[in-house]
Amino acid sequence: MMDSINEVMQAYKVYPIATEKITDRLYLVKDGQRKYALKRSRLKEADIAAWQRIYYIANQKNLSEIVPIYLTKDGIMYYEKNQSYFYLTPWIEKPSRHDRKDAIENSMFSLANLHGKTKTSQRISINSVKQNFNTYQAFCKQVPDELHAVVLQFEKNRYMSPFELLVCTQYRDLEYASKMNNDIINEFLDQKDEYITWNSCLCHGNLKQEHILNRHILNWEKARFDQPAVDLANYINNMTGDYDQSVDMITGAFKIYKEKNDLTGLELKLLSIYLLNPSPYITVIREYLKKPSDRSIADQIKDIQRHYRRIIFAIKWREFMKEEYESISFDDSSF
């Protein structure tokens, strides 16, 4: 692999004196003067044009949050080798002082700045929104009945497995979250106006805390234009799945985001809907019921716990939303 890296770096007229493997796809390269991050991307040929467009937009709008890409000696943004696409950026150092609260607040600030600078608005028919939500709404409505049936099935077992015991223990919280989500969906779709304002902005698509260093946002391979709530939900979900997070820390950071890039009442509802999404939790249960499963019980337990933590956080998030922003209406004054 090192021979391949040297070949790639020569395409950038960079001659390494030291190379360190950080992950299977990321390398730290030093040439004696600068440090570089060389990424072997997951991009396919069909993805290249959309990925390049992100950097054109970053250049046009002077988006300092997006780390620039070096060009090869042929003026190309990537180097292809053996059907893999490599790209090169400056190496961004991690902060010497790691404070999680500061990191989350800085991330929310950077995200708000990025969303605000790339935001576009259009008036769309509320019927088009309802059509897009029909399938999701139908799924969410049947979730409580499906969960109840699963719990009854598990309780018939003389000895429940650890996975089954977890699902039964978590059932009341999931039932409560499902009702909460269905109520918000009804509110979201109960619009009196025929047309509403719909905002889109540049979204990272896979935002995790490790993708944000010193207010620089890394890894734009899954980027797209979408609702800002999509990026926020993705970022929050990636923070809240692995272990219990401080609700106050995340909601406090969100206030920083909202001061920089205000969200409409519609978008606040949409964010809660995304966070309360029961689909990942239900998917793990359905996989468990399809025996034999390709995955171990231990992995399935980890997954159900991860998604349960996200749902519990989403319930608390909704309570925060009601307390802080319940007075926001859906009329034109909120846009």
C-alpha positions as CSV (number, residue, x, y, z in Angstrom):
1,M,0.0,0.0,0.0
2,M,2.9,2.4,0.7
3,D,4.1,2.1,-2.9
4,S,0.6,3.1,-4.0
5,I,0.6,6.1,-1.6
6,N,3.9,7.3,-2.9
7,E,2.5,7.0,-6.5
8,V,-0.6,9.0,-5.5
9,M,1.5,11.7,-3.7
10,Q,3.8,12.1,-6.8
11,A,0.6,13.1,-8.7
12,Y,0.5,16.1,-6.3
13,K,4.2,16.7,-6.6
14,V,4.6,15.8,-2.9
15,Y,7.4,13.5,-1.9
16,P,6.8,11.9,1.5
17,I,9.5,11.5,4.1
18,A,7.0,9.9,6.6
19,T,3.6,8.3,6.3
20,E,1.4,7.1,9.1
21,K,-1.7,5.0,8.7
22,I,-4.5,6.5,10.8
23,T,-7.4,4.3,9.6
24,D,-7.8,1.9,6.7
25,R,-8.6,4.8,4.5
26,L,-6.8,7.8,6.0
27,Y,-3.1,8.5,6.0
28,L,-1.0,11.3,7.6
29,V,1.7,12.2,5.1
30,K,4.7,14.5,5.9
31,D,7.1,15.9,3.3
32,G,9.3,17.8,5.8
33,Q,7.5,21.1,5.4
34,R,3.8,20.3,5.5
35,K,1.4,17.7,6.8
36,Y,-1.2,16.2,4.5
37,A,-4.3,14.1,5.0
38,L,-4.6,11.5,2.2
39,K,-8.0,9.9,1.9
40,R,-8.9,6.8,0.0
41,S,-12.5,7.6,-0.5
42,R,-15.6,5.5,-0.9
43,L,-16.6,7.5,-3.9
44,K,-17.7,5.8,-7.1
45,E,-17.5,7.2,-10.6
46,A,-21.1,8.2,-10.5
47,D,-20.5,10.2,-7.3
48,I,-17.6,12.3,-8.5
49,A,-19.5,15.2,-10.2
50,A,-21.7,15.8,-7.1
51,W,-18.7,15.6,-4.8
52,Q,-16.7,18.1,-6.9
53,R,-19.7,20.5,-6.9
54,I,-19.4,20.8,-3.1
55,Y,-15.9,22.3,-3.4
56,Y,-17.0,24.6,-6.2
57,I,-19.7,25.9,-3.9
58,A,-17.3,26.2,-1.0
59,N,-15.0,28.3,-3.2
60,Q,-17.7,30.5,-4.5
61,K,-19.2,31.2,-1.1
62,N,-15.9,31.3,0.8
63,L,-16.9,28.5,3.2
64,S,-14.0,28.3,5.6
65,E,-15.7,25.4,7.3
66,I,-14.9,23.1,4.4
67,V,-11.2,22.1,4.2
68,P,-9.8,22.8,0.7
69,I,-8.8,20.1,-1.7
70,Y,-5.3,20.1,-3.3
71,L,-5.2,19.7,-7.1
72,T,-3.0,17.2,-8.8
73,K,-0.3,18.4,-11.2
74,D,-2.9,17.9,-13.9
75,G,-5.3,20.2,-12.1
76,I,-7.7,17.5,-11.0
77,M,-9.3,17.2,-7.5
78,Y,-8.6,13.5,-7.2
79,Y,-6.3,10.7,-8.3
80,E,-7.7,7.4,-9.5
81,K,-5.9,4.2,-8.9
82,N,-7.3,0.6,-9.2
83,Q,-10.9,2.0,-9.2
84,S,-10.2,3.9,-6.0
85,Y,-10.5,7.7,-5.8
86,F,-7.9,9.4,-3.6
87,Y,-7.9,13.1,-2.5
88,L,-5.6,15.2,-0.6
89,T,-6.2,18.0,2.0
90,P,-4.2,19.8,4.6
91,W,-3.9,17.9,7.9
92,I,-6.1,19.4,10.6
93,E,-4.7,18.9,14.1
94,K,-6.9,17.9,16.9
95,P,-7.3,20.5,19.7
96,S,-4.6,20.1,22.4
97,R,-7.3,20.6,25.0
98,H,-10.3,18.3,24.6
99,D,-13.5,19.7,26.2
100,R,-16.6,18.0,25.0
101,K,-18.9,20.9,25.7
102,D,-16.7,23.3,23.7
103,A,-16.4,20.7,20.9
104,I,-20.2,20.4,20.6
105,E,-20.8,24.1,20.8
106,N,-18.1,24.8,18.1
107,S,-19.6,22.1,15.9
108,M,-23.1,23.6,16.2
109,F,-21.7,27.1,15.4
110,S,-19.8,25.8,12.3
111,L,-22.9,23.8,11.1
112,A,-25.1,26.9,11.6
113,N,-22.7,29.1,9.6
114,L,-22.5,26.5,6.8
115,H,-26.3,26.0,6.6
116,G,-26.9,29.8,6.8
117,K,-24.5,30.6,4.0
118,T,-25.9,27.9,1.6
119,K,-29.6,28.2,2.4
120,T,-32.1,28.6,-0.4
121,S,-35.9,29.0,0.0
122,Q,-38.8,28.2,-2.2
123,R,-42.6,28.1,-1.9
124,I,-44.0,24.6,-2.3
125,S,-47.4,23.1,-2.1
126,I,-48.3,21.5,1.3
127,N,-49.8,18.6,-0.7
128,S,-46.4,17.7,-2.0
129,V,-45.1,17.5,1.5
130,K,-48.0,15.4,2.6
131,Q,-47.4,13.0,-0.4
132,N,-43.8,12.5,0.7
133,F,-44.8,11.8,4.2
134,N,-47.7,9.4,3.5
135,T,-45.6,6.2,3.7
136,Y,-43.6,7.4,6.7
137,Q,-46.8,8.4,8.5
138,A,-48.5,5.1,7.8
139,F,-45.4,3.2,9.1
140,C,-45.3,5.3,12.3
141,K,-49.0,4.7,13.0
142,Q,-48.6,1.0,12.9
143,V,-45.5,0.9,15.1
144,P,-47.3,0.8,18.5
145,D,-49.4,-2.2,17.4
146,E,-46.4,-4.0,16.0
147,L,-44.4,-3.4,19.2
148,H,-47.3,-4.6,21.4
149,A,-47.6,-7.8,19.3
150,V,-43.9,-8.5,19.7
151,V,-44.0,-8.0,23.5
152,L,-46.9,-10.4,23.8
153,Q,-45.0,-12.9,21.7
154,F,-41.9,-12.6,23.9
155,E,-43.9,-12.8,27.1
156,K,-45.3,-16.2,26.1
157,N,-41.8,-17.6,26.3
158,R,-41.0,-19.4,29.5
159,Y,-37.5,-18.0,29.5
160,M,-36.9,-14.8,27.7
161,S,-33.5,-14.2,26.1
162,P,-31.6,-11.0,27.2
163,F,-32.7,-9.4,23.9
164,E,-36.4,-10.2,24.5
165,L,-36.2,-9.0,28.1
166,L,-34.7,-5.7,26.9
167,V,-37.5,-5.1,24.4
168,C,-40.2,-5.9,27.0
169,T,-38.5,-3.5,29.5
170,Q,-38.2,-0.7,26.9
171,Y,-41.7,-1.2,25.5
172,R,-43.5,1.6,27.5
173,D,-40.9,4.2,26.5
174,L,-41.2,3.2,22.9
175,E,-45.0,3.3,23.1
176,Y,-44.8,6.8,24.6
177,A,-42.3,8.0,22.0
178,S,-44.4,6.6,19.2
179,K,-47.5,8.4,20.3
180,M,-45.5,11.6,20.7
181,N,-44.1,11.2,17.2
182,N,-47.5,10.5,15.6
183,D,-48.9,13.7,17.3
184,I,-46.0,15.8,16.0
185,I,-46.5,14.4,12.5
186,N,-50.2,15.3,12.6
187,E,-49.2,18.8,13.7
188,F,-46.6,19.1,11.0
189,L,-49.1,18.1,8.3
190,D,-52.0,20.1,9.6
191,Q,-51.1,23.2,7.7
192,K,-53.9,25.7,6.8
193,D,-51.9,27.4,4.0
194,E,-51.9,25.8,0.6
195,Y,-48.2,26.8,0.1
196,I,-45.4,26.9,2.6
197,T,-41.8,28.1,2.6
198,W,-39.3,25.2,2.3
199,N,-35.6,25.7,3.0
200,S,-32.7,23.7,1.7
201,C,-29.0,24.0,2.4
202,L,-25.7,22.1,2.0
203,C,-25.9,19.1,4.3
204,H,-22.9,17.0,5.2
205,G,-24.9,13.7,5.2
206,N,-22.9,11.8,7.7
207,L,-22.0,14.2,10.4
208,K,-20.1,12.9,13.5
209,Q,-18.1,14.7,16.1
210,E,-14.9,13.3,14.7
211,H,-15.7,15.0,11.4
212,I,-15.4,18.4,13.0
213,L,-11.9,19.7,14.0
214,N,-11.2,23.3,15.0
215,R,-14.5,24.3,13.2
216,H,-13.4,22.6,10.0
217,I,-15.8,20.0,8.7
218,L,-14.2,17.0,7.1
219,N,-15.3,14.2,4.8
220,W,-17.9,15.5,2.3
221,E,-18.4,12.2,0.4
222,K,-22.1,11.9,1.3
223,A,-23.0,15.6,1.0
224,R,-26.2,16.8,-0.6
225,F,-28.7,19.7,-0.5
226,D,-31.5,19.0,2.0
227,Q,-33.4,20.4,4.9
228,P,-31.1,21.6,7.8
229,A,-33.1,19.3,10.1
230,V,-31.6,16.3,8.3
231,D,-28.0,17.3,9.2
232,L,-28.9,18.2,12.7
233,A,-30.8,15.0,13.4
234,N,-27.9,13.0,11.9
235,Y,-25.3,14.8,14.1
236,I,-27.4,14.4,17.3
237,N,-28.2,10.8,16.6
238,N,-24.5,10.0,16.1
239,M,-23.8,11.6,19.5
240,T,-26.5,10.0,21.5
241,G,-26.4,6.4,20.4
242,D,-23.3,5.0,22.1
243,Y,-23.7,6.3,25.6
244,D,-25.9,8.6,27.6
245,Q,-25.3,12.3,26.7
246,S,-26.0,15.4,28.7
247,V,-29.2,16.8,27.4
248,D,-28.3,20.2,28.7
249,M,-25.0,20.2,26.8
250,I,-26.6,19.4,23.5
251,T,-29.7,21.7,23.9
252,G,-27.4,24.5,25.0
253,A,-25.3,24.0,21.9
254,F,-28.4,24.0,19.8
255,K,-29.3,27.4,21.1
256,I,-26.0,28.6,19.7
257,Y,-26.9,27.1,16.3
258,K,-30.4,28.7,16.3
259,E,-29.0,32.1,17.1
260,K,-26.7,31.8,14.1
261,N,-29.2,30.1,11.8
262,D,-32.7,30.4,12.9
263,L,-35.1,27.6,12.1
264,T,-38.8,28.0,11.3
265,G,-41.5,26.4,13.4
266,L,-42.0,23.8,10.7
267,E,-38.3,22.9,10.8
268,L,-38.3,22.5,14.5
269,K,-41.2,20.0,14.2
270,L,-39.4,18.2,11.5
271,L,-36.2,17.9,13.6
272,S,-38.2,16.3,16.4
273,I,-39.9,13.9,14.0
274,Y,-36.5,12.8,12.6
275,L,-35.1,12.2,16.1
276,L,-38.1,10.2,17.2
277,N,-38.0,8.0,14.1
278,P,-38.7,4.4,15.3
279,S,-37.5,2.7,12.1
280,P,-34.0,1.7,13.3
281,Y,-35.3,0.3,16.5
282,I,-38.1,-1.7,14.7
283,T,-35.6,-2.9,12.1
284,V,-33.4,-4.6,14.8
285,I,-36.4,-6.4,16.2
286,R,-37.5,-7.6,12.8
287,E,-34.0,-8.9,12.2
288,Y,-34.1,-10.8,15.5
289,L,-37.4,-12.4,14.6
290,K,-36.0,-13.6,11.3
291,K,-34.1,-16.6,12.7
292,P,-31.5,-17.7,12.1
293,S,-30.0,-14.2,12.0
294,D,-26.6,-13.4,10.4
295,R,-25.7,-11.4,13.5
296,S,-24.9,-12.5,17.0
297,I,-27.2,-11.8,19.9
298,A,-24.5,-9.6,21.5
299,D,-24.4,-7.4,18.4
300,Q,-28.2,-7.2,18.3
301,I,-28.3,-6.2,22.0
302,K,-25.8,-3.4,21.3
303,D,-27.9,-2.2,18.4
304,I,-31.2,-2.2,20.3
305,Q,-29.6,-0.4,23.2
306,R,-28.1,2.2,20.9
307,H,-31.4,3.0,19.3
308,Y,-33.2,3.0,22.6
309,R,-30.8,5.6,24.0
310,R,-31.5,7.7,20.9
311,I,-35.3,7.5,21.5
312,I,-34.9,8.4,25.1
313,F,-32.9,11.4,24.2
314,A,-35.5,12.3,21.5
315,I,-38.2,12.3,24.2
316,K,-36.2,14.7,26.3
317,W,-35.5,16.8,23.2
318,R,-39.2,17.1,22.4
319,E,-39.8,18.3,26.0
320,F,-37.0,20.9,25.5
321,M,-38.6,22.0,22.2
322,K,-42.0,22.5,23.8
323,E,-40.6,24.5,26.7
324,E,-38.3,26.7,24.6
325,Y,-40.2,27.2,21.3
326,E,-43.8,26.1,21.7
327,S,-45.0,29.6,21.0
328,I,-43.6,29.5,17.5
329,S,-46.4,29.3,14.9
330,F,-46.6,28.0,11.4
331,D,-47.9,31.2,9.7
332,D,-45.8,33.4,7.5
333,S,-44.4,35.4,10.4
334,S,-42.4,32.3,11.5
335,F,-40.5,32.2,8.2
